[in-house]
Amino acid sequence: QVQLVESGGGLVQAGGSLRLSCAASGRTFSSTNMGWFRQAPGKERAFVGAISWSGRSINYEDSVKGRFTISRDNAKNTVYLQMNSLKPDDTAVYYCAASARPYGSSNYYSYYYDYWGQGTQVTVSP
């Protein structure tokens, strides 16, 4: 079992920044691939990005490339999502997720992940 707790969400003006954290407990975090998703009101949950267990492989959804950065600190059992140049369209509940499956293109899909956090709200005002 893996327990995930997100934090760092809030209200920010367009152009601002936020850093989300996802603290993990349970299964050995350092061997777990991690992902970030978001769900805007009335929309499906959507992939934001993912990071491999080592941190060497990272991929992003196109709309966040160059603005968002995923990183992890295995010593702290934490993965981060640094969000810069935020836009109103980034408003959503952000979720982190964990998977023990091999890192690959399937990490774009929700089914790849076995464990999910409860989510943290990010609101970007115009």
HELIX and SHEET records of a PDB file:
HELIX    1   1 PHE A   29  SER A   31  5                                   3    
HELIX    2   2 ASP A   62  VAL A   64  5                                   3    
HELIX    3   3 PRO A   88  ASP A   90  5                                   3    
HELIX    4   4 SER A  105  TYR A  108  5                                   4    
HELIX    5   5 SER A  110  TYR A  112  5                                   3    
SHEET    1   A 4 VAL A   2  SER A   7  0                                        
SHEET    2   A 4 LEU A  18  GLY A  26 -1                                        
SHEET    3   A 4 THR A  78  MET A  83 -1                                        
SHEET    4   A 4 PHE A  68  ASP A  73 -1                                        
SHEET    1   B 6 GLY A  10  GLN A  13  0                                        
SHEET    2   B 6 THR A 120  SER A 125  1                                        
SHEET    3   B 6 ALA A  92  SER A  99 -1                                        
SHEET    4   B 6 ASN A  33  GLN A  39 -1                                        
SHEET    5   B 6 ALA A  46  ILE A  51 -1                                        
SHEET    6   B 6 ILE A  58  TYR A  60 -1                                        
SHEET    1   C 4 GLY A  10  GLN A  13  0                                        
SHEET    2   C 4 THR A 120  SER A 125  1                                        
SHEET    3   C 4 ALA A  92  SER A  99 -1                                        
SHEET    4   C 4 TYR A 115  TRP A 116 -1                                        
END                                                                             
